[in-house]
Amino acid sequence: MSNTENQTPATEAEAAEKTITIQGLEFTVSQPYAEGHTITLAEARALNQVRAENIRNNQASVVRAAQTEGEPDENGKKTFSISDEAYVEVSHAVAEYDREYVFSLASVGGGRKSSDPVEVEAKRIAKAAITAKLKADGRLVKDVDKDALAAAVAKLADSPKVIAAATKAVKERNAAAQADLGDLGL
């Protein structure tokens, strides 16, 4: 038995687990990273890659707006060009965005839609709860900062109580659907 098998996790995050669904089956995976975690070279490269992709995705509309449409190429595909002045302007905008960019809870994985039904349900439950709380306080969702709202939804969706409620809802929904499958004649 190795030394690490007898050690208890130093932080909550080291002990954290997440249930994911792969091909309709649930599996538990660890969530080993926490704030302050020292990362390896491979982890640093992966985070830098995600950061670069986020900057590219978030600045695509700025670059596209600065371009002008040209004549189609020999294959009929649209072409675009940009003036030197516009390129300098866009370069400054991208550099500024790069200097100020930091990961937020909303940006972590932000561009993807989860296919994990428990995660989707947890986010739906969290958003509904936050919307109800805002309404009770006389506020509207549209008046809340988009990133702050996304971060709040992500944080609440990761809470054990919401995950448990989401897991229960998904299991109940699947059981109800299974009960009615025989009537479909498939």
N, C-alpha and C positions, 0 to 999 in steps of 0.2 A: 504494500500500500504506500503510495507517495505521500509526501508531507502535505500537499495541497488538498488531499482527500479529507484530512482531519481538521482542516482550518475552516472557520466560519467566515462567511463573506464580510469584508471590511465595510461595505456600504450597502444600502438598500438596493441600489442599481445592480450590484454584483449578484444579488439574490433574485432580482426581478426576472420574471418569465412572461412570455407572451404566447397565447394560443393562436396558431395560424391554421388555415385550411388549405390543404393541398389535395386536389382532385377529390374534393368532397369529404376528406378525412381530416380530423383535427390532430394537430401535433403541438407539443410544447417546445418552444425554443427559448434559449437564454437571451437576456438583454444586458450584456456585460458592460456597456459603456455608461459612464456617468460624468457629470461636470468635474473637471480637474483630472480626468483619466489621462495618463501618459500614453501616447499612441505610438505604434510602430511605423516604420517607413511605409509599409503597404497601406496601413490605415490613413496615413497622411496623404498619400497619393490618391486614395479613393475619395477622401474628403475634398481635396483640391480639385479633382475631376468633377465632383458634384457641384462645387462652388462655381467653377468655370461654366458648366452647363446651365446653372441657374442664371448667371450673368448673361450668357448668350440668349437664353429664352426670354429673360426680362427686358433685354435691350433690342430684341429683333424688331419690334414695332417702331422704335426710334430710327433704326437704320433703314427700314423699309420706307418710312415717311420721307427720308432724305434722298431716296433714289428716284430716278425717272425711268419710265418704261421706254425701252428701245424697240427696234425692229426684231421680229422673231428670227431665231437662228435657222440654219439649214434644215433642222428637224422640226421646225415650227414651234419650238419652245420659246416662251417669252424671255427677253433679256432685259437687264436693268443696268443703269449706269449711275454714277454719282460724280458731281463736280468736285474739283480739288478743294474748293472752299467749304462745300457741304461735308466732305470727308473729314476735314480738319475739325469742323464743328462737332460732328458725330463722334470723332475720336476723343474729343474733350469730354463729351457727355458720358461715353463708355468708361473713360478713365476715372471720372468723378464717381460714377456709380460703383466702380471697382473699389475705389478708396473707401467708400462709405458702406460697402456691402458687409453684412454680418448675417450669419444664419439666425433664423428665428424659428420658433416652433412651427409657424405657418409655412416656412420655406423648406423644412426638412421633409423630403419627399413630396413636397407641395405640388409637383406637377403630375403626379400620378393619382389615378383613382384606384382605390383598393378593390380587389376582387374577393377579399376575405369577408364573408357575410357577417361574422361577428364584429369585425372592425367597422364595416359600413353601418351596421345597426347601432353600435356604440356611438359613432359620430352623429347619427340621426337622433338618438336619445339625448346626447349632450347638447346638440343645437336646439332641440325642442325645449329642454330645461332652461337653457340660457335665454331663449326667446321669451319664454313664460316669465322669467325673472325680470327681464328688461321691461316687459309689458306691465308687470305688477308695479314696477318702479316708475311707470309713466314714460318710458323711453322706447324708441324704435330701433330695430336692428340696423336699419340703414344709416342711423346717426352714430353708430359705433365704428371706430377705426377698423378697417377690414383685417389688417394683420393682427390687431389685438383680439378681435373676435375669433379669428382662425386659431390663434394660440390658446384662447380660453376653451374653445371646442376641443382641440387636441388634448389639452391637459385634462379636461373633465372626461373625455372619452377613454383616457388611459387609466382612470381611477378604478380600483377593484370593484366597487359597487356597480358602476355603469357597465363594466365588462361582464359582471355576473348577470345583470339584467339583460344585456344584449345576448349573451350565450343562451339564457333561458328562452328569450323571445325567438331566437333562430331555431332552437330545438323544437319549440312548440309549433312554429310555422312549418317546419319540415315534417313533423309528425302529422299535422293536419293535412298536408299535401299528400303524404304517403297513404293516408286513410282513403283518400278520394281517387287514387291512381287506378284502382280496379275498374272504376266506372268509365274510364276513357276508351276502353276497347283497343288498347295498343299492345 
